[in-house]
């Protein structure tokens, strides 16, 4: 049952925030990776003397592993602080801020989470896109179809494309997922977390220095110019993609149902197909955050 107007006004950031899991800056990247995988979380607070000084995400770890692949140190030799880009540049929100304000703050700052301050100005909680999407999922049915909210431009790769090409697409387009398609039908999806098993090769130069141009429809000539120089070049999209079962949406489905599926399965994006079973878009948590503001 949808929320009435009074409930929409009353709901604040502090009502839906969660405790922030943190790790000391002197801990290692191995510790960080293990926590991400164990608890299936996407971001962790970094602390110094029990004070939060920054946030790192699974995407930050993913990029670090690729961009520093020539580093010969193992993961248990690299402190978490090496991963921090700009310590102390934190985006904060008061616990009494509205969910609409939180949604706008995330979009304006191009981030996926906000640190929530308490009455004592201490940082103990966090609000994420997931928290906002959960509110949308169970209280905003019947507003829009998936087609009205989805991103129509989908970045794709083939099942037999090298994983370096997939990383290159993520890097060039500044995205967190690539849809793996065969004959214009989605058969899998790759996110940064899918690359983590390949991090056992960290310390080997397995990342190419060249990335594809920002064009999701690369022809064979363009692909041939993408230099694959890594020692583990036999790893393909199909080796690491999430495929069984691949969840997807129909264009005419309620976007609130897409939000419920994301929450239920702890995922951030769903390929969208039309009545002819062809890939026509992707609906993500960011699309749903935009929809919250539209409502």
Backbone as CSV, one residue per row, in Angstrom:
resi,resn,N_x,N_y,N_z,CA_x,CA_y,CA_z,C_x,C_y,C_z
1,UNK,0.855,-1.203,0.000,0.000,0.000,0.000,0.881,1.240,0.000
2,UNK,0.644,2.177,-0.936,1.491,3.379,-1.013,1.402,4.223,0.242
3,UNK,2.486,4.923,0.529,2.492,5.849,1.662,1.574,7.016,1.389
4,UNK,0.917,7.546,2.420,0.153,8.765,2.226,1.094,9.957,2.351
5,UNK,0.582,11.140,2.084,1.430,12.325,2.019,2.134,12.614,3.340
6,UNK,1.431,12.430,4.468,2.042,12.716,5.756,3.228,11.805,6.025
7,UNK,3.088,10.511,5.681,4.178,9.571,5.895,5.369,9.919,5.022
8,UNK,5.112,10.371,3.796,6.202,10.749,2.909,7.007,11.917,3.501
9,UNK,6.326,12.842,4.131,7.000,13.998,4.708,7.793,13.599,5.949
10,UNK,7.229,12.694,6.763,7.854,12.321,8.026,9.125,11.493,7.812
11,UNK,9.148,10.650,6.798,10.274,9.738,6.601,11.572,10.511,6.376
12,UNK,12.580,10.224,7.222,13.852,10.940,7.189,15.022,9.978,6.991
13,UNK,16.198,10.570,6.752,17.398,9.772,6.529,17.681,8.862,7.711
14,UNK,17.511,9.378,8.921,17.789,8.592,10.108,16.876,7.395,10.279
15,UNK,15.698,7.435,9.633,14.748,6.335,9.742,15.165,5.118,8.922
16,UNK,15.954,5.334,7.879,16.294,4.223,6.983,17.800,3.964,6.894
17,UNK,18.592,4.738,7.669,20.045,4.527,7.634,20.418,3.255,8.378
18,UNK,21.644,2.761,8.111,22.140,1.530,8.721,23.505,1.796,9.348
19,UNK,23.904,0.946,10.309,25.241,1.119,10.906,26.334,1.001,9.846
20,UNK,27.322,1.857,9.945,28.445,1.860,8.997,29.500,0.852,9.430
21,UNK,29.821,-0.097,8.554,30.912,-1.036,8.812,32.207,-0.356,8.390
22,UNK,33.207,-0.374,9.282,34.464,0.311,8.972,35.657,-0.595,9.223
23,UNK,36.793,-0.169,8.691,38.043,-0.901,8.833,39.161,0.119,9.032
24,UNK,40.134,-0.201,9.872,41.223,0.730,10.136,42.097,0.888,8.903
25,UNK,42.608,2.097,8.692,43.403,2.384,7.499,44.682,1.560,7.415
26,UNK,45.138,0.991,8.525,46.349,0.189,8.526,46.095,-1.275,8.164
27,UNK,44.824,-1.662,8.079,44.504,-3.005,7.620,44.874,-3.133,6.143
28,UNK,44.858,-4.343,5.633,45.333,-4.560,4.265,44.181,-4.705,3.267
29,UNK,44.548,-4.657,1.986,43.549,-4.848,0.941,42.956,-6.247,0.984
30,UNK,43.725,-7.206,1.458,43.189,-8.555,1.603,42.071,-8.569,2.644
31,UNK,42.283,-7.856,3.755,41.240,-7.736,4.771,39.995,-7.077,4.180
32,UNK,40.223,-6.021,3.407,39.120,-5.280,2.792,38.342,-6.163,1.830
33,UNK,39.052,-6.864,0.955,38.383,-7.729,-0.014,37.593,-8.831,0.672
34,UNK,38.159,-9.412,1.708,37.485,-10.498,2.423,36.197,-10.027,3.085
35,UNK,36.204,-8.807,3.631,34.998,-8.264,4.268,33.915,-8.018,3.222
36,UNK,34.295,-7.468,2.074,33.333,-7.217,0.993,32.676,-8.516,0.552
37,UNK,33.479,-9.555,0.377,32.944,-10.830,-0.086,32.143,-11.539,1.008
38,UNK,32.627,-11.484,2.225,31.965,-12.198,3.317,30.595,-11.629,3.633
39,UNK,30.504,-10.302,3.699,29.257,-9.668,4.100,28.432,-9.151,2.931
40,UNK,28.943,-9.356,1.712,28.232,-8.937,0.501,27.824,-7.466,0.572
41,UNK,28.801,-6.618,0.920,28.582,-5.182,0.962,29.435,-4.514,-0.108
42,UNK,29.077,-3.293,-0.468,29.747,-2.617,-1.570,30.605,-1.442,-1.147
43,UNK,30.539,-1.070,0.132,31.341,0.062,0.596,31.670,-0.102,2.074
44,UNK,32.826,0.415,2.444,33.304,0.294,3.820,33.897,1.626,4.253
45,UNK,33.618,2.029,5.480,34.237,3.224,6.023,35.684,2.949,6.408
46,UNK,36.549,3.928,6.196,37.952,3.819,6.584,38.163,4.726,7.797
47,UNK,38.751,4.151,8.847,38.899,4.913,10.079,40.356,5.102,10.470
48,UNK,40.591,6.154,11.232,41.895,6.433,11.825,41.633,6.890,13.250
49,UNK,42.192,6.159,14.212,41.924,6.455,15.626,40.421,6.477,15.901
50,UNK,39.722,5.520,15.295,38.283,5.327,15.471,37.443,6.472,14.904
51,UNK,38.030,7.304,14.051,37.295,8.378,13.402,37.244,8.109,11.901
52,UNK,36.064,8.226,11.304,35.895,7.956,9.877,36.593,9.048,9.062
53,UNK,37.478,8.625,8.163,38.204,9.591,7.332,37.917,9.407,5.845
54,UNK,37.191,8.378,5.491,36.898,8.160,4.076,36.031,6.935,3.857
55,UNK,35.626,6.752,2.611,34.818,5.606,2.194,35.478,4.978,0.969
56,UNK,35.566,3.655,0.949,36.028,2.964,-0.256,34.961,1.961,-0.660
57,UNK,34.863,1.716,-1.952,33.854,0.808,-2.491,34.522,-0.371,-3.182
58,UNK,33.709,-1.368,-3.513,34.250,-2.507,-4.246,34.777,-2.059,-5.612
59,UNK,34.178,-1.007,-6.171,34.651,-0.475,-7.449,36.038,0.148,-7.297
60,UNK,36.288,0.832,-6.171,37.619,1.389,-5.912,38.667,0.280,-5.849
61,UNK,38.330,-0.807,-5.172,39.255,-1.937,-5.073,39.486,-2.566,-6.435
62,UNK,38.414,-2.732,-7.188,38.478,-3.272,-8.542,39.411,-2.448,-9.429
63,UNK,39.227,-1.124,-9.419,40.078,-0.250,-10.231,41.530,-0.287,-9.762
64,UNK,41.733,-0.329,-8.455,43.093,-0.362,-7.921,43.829,-1.611,-8.386
65,UNK,43.171,-2.746,-8.343,43.809,-4.002,-8.743,44.233,-3.969,-10.206
66,UNK,43.417,-3.345,-11.052,43.747,-3.289,-12.471,44.790,-2.218,-12.786
67,UNK,44.581,-1.026,-12.237,45.453,0.080,-12.597,46.837,-0.043,-11.972
68,UNK,46.988,-0.879,-10.942,48.291,-1.061,-10.309,48.776,-2.499,-10.443
69,UNK,48.456,-3.116,-11.549,48.745,-4.538,-11.719,50.239,-4.844,-11.782
70,UNK,51.076,-3.836,-12.051,52.519,-4.076,-12.105,53.161,-4.080,-10.716
71,UNK,52.372,-3.650,-9.704,52.868,-3.662,-8.336,53.080,-5.109,-7.888
72,UNK,54.276,-5.439,-7.420,54.597,-6.828,-7.091,54.218,-7.227,-5.669
73,UNK,53.672,-6.291,-4.897,53.260,-6.639,-3.545,51.981,-7.478,-3.580
74,UNK,51.821,-8.340,-2.609,50.585,-9.113,-2.508,49.546,-8.293,-1.758
75,UNK,48.296,-8.725,-1.801,47.223,-7.954,-1.186,47.405,-7.779,0.319
76,UNK,48.010,-8.765,0.976,48.195,-8.648,2.428,49.395,-7.792,2.804
77,UNK,50.017,-7.159,1.800,51.131,-6.243,2.060,50.756,-4.790,1.790
78,UNK,49.572,-4.552,1.258,49.172,-3.201,0.867,48.147,-2.655,1.854
79,UNK,48.454,-1.567,2.560,47.497,-1.006,3.520,46.297,-0.379,2.821
80,UNK,45.170,-0.416,3.503,43.944,0.154,2.950,44.115,1.630,2.613
81,UNK,44.946,2.352,3.374,45.108,3.779,3.155,45.628,4.097,1.752
82,UNK,46.318,3.127,1.100,46.792,3.339,-0.268,45.635,3.477,-1.248
83,UNK,44.463,2.993,-0.846,43.304,3.010,-1.726,42.525,4.314,-1.642
84,UNK,42.699,5.054,-0.548,41.953,6.291,-0.357,42.406,7.353,-1.343
85,UNK,41.463,7.899,-2.086,41.791,8.932,-3.062,41.943,10.297,-2.388
86,UNK,40.886,10.724,-1.692,40.902,12.034,-1.035,40.350,11.880,0.383
87,UNK,41.208,11.476,1.316,40.750,11.306,2.701,40.092,12.581,3.238
88,UNK,39.097,12.400,4.063,38.394,13.487,4.750,37.437,14.284,3.861
89,UNK,37.352,13.955,2.559,36.365,14.612,1.704,35.090,13.787,1.751
90,UNK,34.322,13.961,2.808,33.140,13.153,3.059,31.867,13.936,2.749
91,UNK,30.907,13.263,2.134,29.604,13.866,1.867,28.672,13.434,2.995
92,UNK,28.265,14.414,3.809,27.465,14.126,4.999,26.032,14.614,4.822
93,UNK,25.132,13.982,5.584,23.742,14.418,5.589,23.225,14.291,7.009
94,UNK,22.387,15.215,7.413,21.816,15.178,8.751,20.759,14.086,8.837
95,UNK,20.614,13.483,10.004,19.664,12.387,10.176,18.223,12.824,9.936
96,UNK,17.955,14.137,9.978,16.602,14.642,9.755,16.343,15.054,8.308
97,UNK,17.303,14.829,7.424,17.118,15.176,6.010,16.071,14.270,5.373
98,UNK,15.315,14.798,4.427,14.283,14.010,3.743,14.923,13.041,2.757
99,UNK,14.185,12.002,2.392,14.734,11.039,1.435,14.884,11.672,0.055
100,UNK,14.044,12.655,-0.270,14.191,13.362,-1.548,15.496,14.152,-1.577
101,UNK,15.831,14.788,-0.459,17.099,15.519,-0.366,18.269,14.557,-0.517
102,UNK,18.178,13.380,0.115,19.251,12.382,0.007,19.415,11.917,-1.440
103,UNK,18.290,11.697,-2.119,18.345,11.253,-3.513,19.032,12.297,-4.391
104,UNK,18.670,13.553,-4.200,19.280,14.629,-4.985,20.770,14.767,-4.675
105,UNK,21.146,14.613,-3.407,22.554,14.725,-3.015,23.391,13.641,-3.677
106,UNK,22.854,12.430,-3.726,23.586,11.338,-4.375,23.777,11.603,-5.860
107,UNK,22.721,12.046,-6.510,22.818,12.310,-7.950,23.742,13.486,-8.238
108,UNK,23.606,14.571,-7.482,24.422,15.764,-7.720,25.908,15.508,-7.490
109,UNK,26.228,14.636,-6.511,27.625,14.345,-6.196,28.137,13.079,-6.876
110,UNK,27.248,12.419,-7.640,27.595,11.200,-8.374,28.177,10.139,-7.443
111,UNK,27.459,9.909,-6.347,27.883,8.919,-5.361,26.720,7.987,-5.047
112,UNK,27.026,6.901,-4.351,26.008,5.890,-4.057,25.667,5.805,-2.575
113,UNK,26.259,6.674,-1.774,25.973,6.625,-0.342,26.234,7.979,0.303
114,UNK,25.614,8.185,1.461,25.812,9.398,2.256,26.049,8.982,3.697
115,UNK,26.992,9.631,4.345,27.237,9.377,5.759,26.271,10.214,6.582
116,UNK,25.641,9.595,7.554,24.605,10.251,8.343,25.180,10.680,9.688
117,UNK,25.020,11.953,10.025,25.543,12.478,11.284,24.470,12.406,12.366
118,UNK,24.920,12.162,13.583,24.020,12.084,14.732,23.904,13.458,15.383
119,UNK,23.168,13.515,16.507,23.022,14.775,17.237,24.361,15.284,17.750
120,UNK,25.295,14.350,17.991,26.623,14.732,18.484,27.616,14.937,17.329
121,UNK,27.090,15.033,16.088,27.911,15.205,14.886,28.901,14.053,14.692
122,UNK,28.562,12.897,15.208,29.391,11.720,14.992,28.867,10.932,13.791
123,UNK,29.786,10.248,13.096,29.401,9.444,11.942,29.348,7.977,12.359
124,UNK,28.142,7.453,12.438,27.980,6.052,12.806,27.131,5.281,11.804
125,UNK,26.348,6.012,11.005,25.419,5.363,10.078,25.686,5.786,8.643
126,UNK,25.077,5.047,7.725,25.209,5.322,6.306,23.866,5.076,5.633
127,UNK,23.553,5.873,4.634,22.370,5.651,3.814,22.841,5.457,2.385
128,UNK,22.346,4.432,1.736,22.804,4.077,0.397,21.654,4.121,-0.602
129,UNK,22.013,3.980,-1.871,20.980,3.877,-2.903,20.045,2.716,-2.613
130,UNK,20.615,1.645,-2.085,19.797,0.470,-1.769,18.693,0.814,-0.791
131,UNK,19.011,1.624,0.218,18.007,2.009,1.211,16.879,2.808,0.561
132,UNK,17.220,3.715,-0.346,16.203,4.509,-1.033,15.387,3.647,-1.989
133,UNK,16.068,2.728,-2.681,15.369,1.838,-3.614,14.386,0.938,-2.867
134,UNK,14.753,0.530,-1.645,13.854,-0.318,-0.856,12.569,0.428,-0.503
135,UNK,12.691,1.707,-0.159,11.499,2.517,0.111,10.625,2.578,-1.132
136,UNK,11.253,2.815,-2.281,10.517,2.899,-3.543,9.837,1.571,-3.865
137,UNK,10.555,0.474,-3.647,10.078,-0.850,-4.042,8.743,-1.207,-3.402
138,UNK,8.582,-0.847,-2.142,7.407,-1.314,-1.406,6.343,-0.246,-1.162
139,UNK,6.581,0.971,-1.657,5.589,2.019,-1.415,5.211,2.830,-2.654
140,UNK,5.817,2.547,-3.799,5.558,3.389,-4.963,5.208,2.573,-6.206
141,UNK,4.373,1.574,-6.042,3.911,0.798,-7.188,2.931,1.622,-8.029
142,UNK,2.934,1.347,-9.338,1.938,1.939,-10.213,2.237,3.317,-10.748
143,UNK,3.427,3.831,-10.528,3.752,5.173,-11.019,4.314,5.146,-12.443
144,UNK,5.304,4.292,-12.681,5.966,4.268,-13.981,6.251,2.835,-14.417
145,UNK,6.338,2.643,-15.744,6.791,1.365,-16.288,8.306,1.363,-16.359
146,UNK,8.883,0.186,-16.509,10.329,0.071,-16.659,10.816,0.887,-17.859
147,UNK,10.073,0.838,-18.955,10.474,1.542,-20.179,10.606,3.037,-19.957
148,UNK,9.763,3.593,-19.093,9.782,5.031,-18.832,10.974,5.462,-17.983
149,UNK,11.602,4.533,-17.299,12.666,4.886,-16.352,14.036,4.335,-16.730
150,UNK,14.092,3.344,-17.596,15.340,2.649,-17.884,16.333,3.510,-18.654
151,UNK,17.592,3.101,-18.635,18.627,3.687,-19.480,18.635,2.917,-20.800
152,UNK,18.427,3.624,-21.886,18.276,2.943,-23.178,19.611,2.536,-23.794
153,UNK,20.664,3.290,-23.502,21.970,2.951,-24.054,22.624,1.905,-23.160
154,UNK,22.795,0.713,-23.687,23.362,-0.394,-22.920,24.754,-0.725,-23.437
155,UNK,25.713,-0.785,-22.550,27.072,-1.180,-22.918,27.140,-2.701,-22.837
156,UNK,27.501,-3.333,-23.950,27.499,-4.790,-24.022,28.846,-5.339,-24.463
157,UNK,29.036,-6.616,-24.194,30.189,-7.370,-24.688,29.698,-8.766,-25.039
158,UNK,30.514,-9.510,-25.768,30.155,-10.863,-26.162,30.696,-11.866,-25.143
159,UNK,30.108,-13.060,-25.065,30.581,-14.068,-24.105,32.044,-14.446,-24.279
160,UNK,32.567,-14.365,-25.531,33.952,-14.761,-25.769,34.914,-13.581,-25.797
161,UNK,34.454,-12.390,-25.396,35.356,-11.244,-25.296,36.249,-11.399,-24.066
162,UNK,37.483,-10.931,-24.186,38.431,-10.996,-23.086,37.972,-10.107,-21.931
163,UNK,38.267,-10.511,-20.693,37.811,-9.718,-19.549,38.478,-8.354,-19.499
164,UNK,39.650,-8.208,-20.140,40.285,-6.887,-20.189,39.475,-5.924,-21.035
165,UNK,38.858,-6.444,-22.082,38.001,-5.593,-22.902,36.792,-5.134,-22.086
166,UNK,36.253,-6.037,-21.280,35.124,-5.673,-20.418,35.538,-4.594,-19.423
167,UNK,36.721,-4.765,-18.812,37.209,-3.737,-17.902,37.383,-2.415,-18.652
168,UNK,37.892,-2.492,-19.866,38.070,-1.277,-20.656,36.764,-0.552,-20.913
169,UNK,35.702,-1.309,-21.158,34.392,-0.698,-21.360,33.910,-0.005,-20.088
170,UNK,34.093,-0.667,-18.949,33.709,-0.048,-17.677,34.500,1.228,-17.438
171,UNK,35.794,1.160,-17.711,36.676,2.306,-17.497,36.297,3.464,-18.418
172,UNK,36.077,3.183,-19.692,35.783,4.235,-20.668,34.432,4.890,-20.431
173,UNK,33.435,4.069,-20.073,32.082,4.594,-19.895,31.778,5.005,-18.463
174,UNK,32.734,4.713,-17.541,32.527,5.036,-16.130,31.236,4.392,-15.605
175,UNK,31.128,3.087,-15.825,29.958,2.337,-15.396,30.374,1.173,-14.498
176,UNK,29.390,0.560,-13.862,29.672,-0.520,-12.915,29.156,-1.875,-13.387
177,UNK,28.632,-1.939,-14.601,28.161,-3.232,-15.105,28.147,-3.231,-16.630
178,UNK,28.469,-4.383,-17.189,28.408,-4.596,-18.631,27.521,-5.805,-18.889
179,UNK,26.558,-5.659,-19.783,25.675,-6.770,-20.132,26.362,-7.636,-21.190
180,UNK,26.374,-8.932,-20.955,26.935,-9.870,-21.926,25.788,-10.369,-22.796
181,UNK,25.876,-10.109,-24.080,24.776,-10.421,-24.987,25.231,-11.307,-26.139
182,UNK,24.318,-12.159,-26.581,24.549,-13.014,-27.746,23.330,-12.907,-28.649
183,UNK,23.552,-12.492,-29.894,22.457,-12.281,-30.846,21.408,-11.331,-30.269
184,UNK,21.889,-10.266,-29.634,21.044,-9.198,-29.094,20.147,-9.667,-27.952
185,UNK,20.521,-10.772,-27.304,19.773,-11.252,-26.140,20.728,-11.363,-24.959
186,UNK,20.361,-10.810,-23.800,21.264,-10.845,-22.640,21.423,-12.262,-22.083
187,UNK,22.675,-12.686,-21.931,22.961,-14.018,-21.392,23.751,-13.952,-20.096
188,UNK,24.206,-12.759,-19.731,24.972,-12.609,-18.500,25.211,-11.150,-18.188
189,UNK,25.801,-10.894,-17.042,26.140,-9.526,-16.650,27.402,-9.581,-15.803
190,UNK,28.260,-8.577,-15.964,29.519,-8.520,-15.212,29.581,-7.215,-14.432
191,UNK,29.902,-7.329,-13.148,30.093,-6.180,-12.267,31.495,-6.264,-11.678
192,UNK,31.963,-5.219,-10.999,33.308,-5.279,-10.408,33.549,-6.487,-9.528
193,UNK,32.541,-6.901,-8.765,32.734,-8.030,-7.858,33.059,-9.321,-8.606
194,UNK,32.579,-9.452,-9.848,32.859,-10.656,-10.630,34.344,-10.780,-10.980
195,UNK,35.071,-9.663,-10.910,36.501,-9.692,-11.207,37.341,-10.135,-10.008
196,UNK,36.757,-10.128,-8.812,37.560,-10.394,-7.625,38.257,-11.744,-7.631
197,UNK,37.632,-12.835,-8.096,38.385,-14.094,-8.159,39.654,-13.991,-9.004
198,UNK,39.649,-13.099,-10.015,40.834,-12.916,-10.848,41.933,-12.162,-10.120
199,UNK,41.615,-11.611,-8.943,42.628,-10.863,-8.200,43.708,-11.772,-7.634
200,UNK,43.544,-13.100,-7.762,44.622,-14.006,-7.367,45.832,-13.796,-8.267
201,UNK,45.617,-13.172,-9.429,46.717,-12.898,-10.347,47.338,-11.534,-10.093
202,UNK,46.880,-10.839,-9.033,47.399,-9.512,-8.732,48.912,-9.586,-8.520
203,UNK,49.626,-8.644,-9.086,51.084,-8.660,-9.046,51.651,-9.100,-10.375
204,UNK,50.758,-9.571,-11.275,51.162,-9.917,-12.636,50.574,-8.855,-13.555
205,UNK,51.278,-8.480,-14.575,50.794,-7.426,-15.465,49.680,-7.980,-16.348
206,UNK,48.487,-8.118,-15.751,47.401,-8.715,-16.509,46.363,-7.692,-16.947
207,UNK,46.698,-6.433,-16.884,45.791,-5.408,-17.384,46.423,-4.668,-18.549
208,UNK,45.666,-4.547,-19.623,46.183,-3.845,-20.792,46.258,-2.350,-20.523
209,UNK,47.188,-1.677,-21.167,47.326,-0.224,-21.015,46.424,0.533,-21.979
210,UNK,45.760,-0.191,-22.872,44.871,0.455,-23.820,43.434,0.051,-23.539
211,UNK,42.546,1.005,-23.624,41.151,0.716,-23.390,40.363,1.029,-24.660
212,UNK,39.216,0.382,-24.841,38.396,0.667,-26.016,37.868,2.094,-25.972
213,UNK,37.549,2.630,-27.137,36.938,3.956,-27.184,35.531,3.861,-26.618
214,UNK,34.972,4.991,-26.128,33.635,4.962,-25.537,32.558,4.678,-26.578
215,UNK,32.490,3.458,-27.032,31.528,3.052,-28.054,31.116,1.624,-27.761
216,UNK,29.898,1.448,-27.323,29.472,0.127,-26.889,29.313,-0.849,-28.048
217,UNK,29.291,-0.359,-29.292,29.125,-1.243,-30.440,30.431,-1.275,-31.231
218,UNK,31.415,-1.917,-30.685,32.722,-2.002,-31.323,32.681,-3.032,-32.433
219,UNK,33.204,-2.656,-33.609,33.291,-3.648,-34.679,34.589,-4.439,-34.531
220,UNK,34.793,-5.408,-35.413,35.947,-6.292,-35.282,37.264,-5.546,-35.466
221,UNK,37.286,-4.528,-36.351,38.515,-3.757,-36.549,38.900,-3.012,-35.272
222,UNK,37.896,-2.434,-34.610,38.166,-1.720,-33.358,38.667,-2.669,-32.287
223,UNK,38.056,-3.846,-32.221,38.477,-4.812,-31.213,39.905,-5.280,-31.451
224,UNK,40.283,-5.393,-32.728,41.630,-5.869,-33.040,42.692,-4.866,-32.626
225,UNK,42.303,-3.587,-32.514,43.247,-2.557,-32.101,43.408,-2.511,-30.588
226,UNK,42.517,-3.189,-29.888,42.596,-3.216,-28.433,43.631,-4.261,-28.033
227,UNK,44.763,-3.798,-27.588,45.900,-4.680,-27.331,45.705,-5.484,-26.049
228,UNK,45.647,-6.788,-26.191,45.549,-7.675,-25.040,46.941,-8.167,-24.714
229,UNK,47.518,-7.623,-23.646,48.912,-7.926,-23.331,49.068,-8.755,-22.066
230,UNK,47.925,-9.163,-21.450,48.075,-9.814,-20.158,48.415,-11.287,-20.300
231,UNK,49.024,-11.821,-19.252,49.462,-13.209,-19.264,48.288,-14.175,-19.089
232,UNK,47.160,-13.658,-18.606,45.984,-14.490,-18.400,44.889,-14.145,-19.405
233,UNK,45.251,-13.927,-20.638,44.303,-13.452,-21.640,43.271,-14.501,-22.026
234,UNK,43.400,-15.732,-21.537,42.409,-16.746,-21.857,41.110,-16.551,-21.080
235,UNK,41.104,-15.691,-20.054,39.883,-15.442,-19.302,38.910,-14.625,-20.140
236,UNK,37.693,-15.156,-20.320,36.681,-14.510,-21.140,35.496,-14.071,-20.287
237,UNK,34.627,-13.280,-20.906,33.436,-12.808,-20.205,32.645,-13.962,-19.608
238,UNK,32.491,-15.018,-20.387,31.688,-16.157,-19.935,32.296,-16.850,-18.718
239,UNK,33.596,-16.639,-18.476,34.251,-17.275,-17.333,33.879,-16.630,-15.997
240,UNK,33.549,-15.354,-16.017,33.309,-14.654,-14.753,31.918,-14.046,-14.633
241,UNK,31.133,-14.043,-15.705,29.829,-13.370,-15.670,28.827,-14.110,-14.791
242,UNK,27.866,-13.357,-14.273,26.725,-13.931,-13.589,25.689,-14.282,-14.639
243,UNK,25.305,-15.567,-14.697,24.459,-15.982,-15.808,23.277,-16.861,-15.408
244,UNK,23.403,-17.622,-14.338,22.348,-18.591,-14.029,21.787,-18.348,-12.629
245,UNK,20.513,-17.967,-12.514,19.681,-17.478,-13.610,19.906,-15.988,-13.815
246,UNK,19.870,-15.523,-15.043,20.005,-14.094,-15.301,18.639,-13.449,-15.162
247,UNK,18.534,-12.518,-14.241,17.269,-11.830,-14.016,17.156,-10.666,-14.983
248,UNK,15.977,-10.480,-15.550,15.751,-9.372,-16.483,14.307,-8.918,-16.388
249,UNK,14.024,-7.758,-16.967,12.689,-7.167,-16.911,12.128,-6.974,-18.306
250,UNK,10.815,-6.960,-18.392,10.125,-6.588,-19.621,9.874,-5.087,-19.605
251,UNK,9.850,-4.473,-20.759,9.650,-3.019,-20.842,8.378,-2.552,-20.139
252,UNK,7.330,-3.371,-20.182,6.035,-2.957,-19.644,5.853,-3.268,-18.168
253,UNK,6.838,-3.886,-17.533,6.738,-4.175,-16.104,6.743,-2.890,-15.286
254,UNK,6.156,-2.947,-14.097,6.188,-1.822,-13.156,7.630,-1.665,-12.650
255,UNK,8.147,-0.453,-12.665,9.523,-0.232,-12.219,9.672,-0.536,-10.729
256,UNK,8.576,-0.470,-9.972,8.634,-0.851,-8.558,8.933,-2.335,-8.415
257,UNK,8.459,-3.145,-9.350,8.772,-4.575,-9.324,10.259,-4.793,-9.591
258,UNK,10.838,-3.998,-10.501,12.282,-4.070,-10.738,13.042,-3.729,-9.459
259,UNK,12.554,-2.726,-8.736,13.194,-2.345,-7.469,13.107,-3.485,-6.459
260,UNK,11.973,-4.157,-6.400,11.813,-5.269,-5.454,12.762,-6.423,-5.788
261,UNK,12.940,-6.697,-7.071,13.857,-7.757,-7.487,15.290,-7.398,-7.118
262,UNK,15.662,-6.129,-7.313,17.012,-5.691,-6.936,17.257,-5.890,-5.439
263,UNK,16.275,-5.506,-4.622,16.412,-5.644,-3.172,16.468,-7.122,-2.781
264,UNK,15.578,-7.910,-3.360,15.476,-9.325,-2.990,16.743,-10.096,-3.336
265,UNK,17.358,-9.754,-4.478,18.517,-10.506,-4.953,19.834,-9.760,-4.755
266,UNK,19.782,-8.600,-4.093,20.991,-7.827,-3.780,21.800,-7.523,-5.042
267,UNK,21.128,-6.995,-6.053,21.779,-6.599,-7.301,21.439,-5.143,-7.595
268,UNK,22.156,-4.548,-8.545,21.998,-3.112,-8.799,21.513,-2.776,-10.203
269,UNK,21.304,-3.770,-11.043,20.859,-3.486,-12.392,20.241,-4.705,-13.047
270,UNK,19.267,-4.454,-13.927,18.564,-5.533,-14.622,18.448,-5.213,-16.105
271,UNK,18.897,-6.116,-16.987,18.685,-5.916,-18.425,17.189,-5.877,-18.723
272,UNK,16.821,-5.136,-19.756,15.413,-5.002,-20.145,15.231,-5.505,-21.574
273,UNK,14.196,-6.325,-21.780,13.902,-6.850,-23.118,12.506,-6.419,-23.544
274,UNK,12.273,-6.445,-24.863,10.948,-6.112,-25.386,10.173,-7.386,-25.715
275,UNK,9.026,-7.225,-26.349,8.173,-8.375,-26.661,8.823,-9.332,-27.647
276,UNK,9.831,-8.869,-28.375,10.537,-9.713,-29.328,11.780,-10.335,-28.714
277,UNK,11.924,-10.222,-27.397,13.031,-10.814,-26.643,14.379,-10.205,-27.015
278,UNK,14.360,-8.943,-27.414,15.596,-8.237,-27.768,15.960,-7.263,-26.657
279,UNK,17.242,-7.093,-26.407,17.724,-6.169,-25.384,17.455,-4.729,-25.810
280,UNK,16.750,-3.976,-24.959,16.414,-2.587,-25.297,16.878,-1.577,-24.256
281,UNK,17.372,-2.048,-23.116,17.803,-1.106,-22.091,18.280,-1.817,-20.847
282,UNK,18.559,-1.025,-19.831,18.927,-1.555,-18.520,18.352,-0.616,-17.467
283,UNK,17.782,-1.178,-16.419,17.250,-0.369,-15.327,18.126,-0.601,-14.110
284,UNK,18.614,0.485,-13.519,19.559,0.418,-12.409,19.015,1.167,-11.193
285,UNK,19.732,1.038,-10.093,19.345,1.769,-8.892,19.391,3.274,-9.131
286,UNK,20.355,3.714,-9.942,20.437,5.147,-10.258,19.178,5.611,-10.979
287,UNK,18.660,4.789,-11.892,17.424,5.138,-12.593,16.268,5.276,-11.609
288,UNK,16.244,4.419,-10.600,15.168,4.467,-9.613,15.317,5.684,-8.706
289,UNK,16.561,6.054,-8.372,16.781,7.273,-7.579,16.256,8.489,-8.358
290,UNK,16.504,8.522,-9.646,15.976,9.615,-10.479,14.457,9.626,-10.469
291,UNK,13.868,8.437,-10.454,12.423,8.319,-10.445,11.827,8.822,-9.128
292,UNK,12.520,8.604,-8.019,12.070,9.116,-6.722,11.905,10.630,-6.795
293,UNK,12.869,11.286,-7.424,12.813,12.747,-7.538,11.666,13.166,-8.461
294,UNK,11.425,12.385,-9.527,10.319,12.699,-10.439,8.984,12.638,-9.710
295,UNK,8.836,11.637,-8.827,7.581,11.504,-8.086,7.422,12.668,-7.103
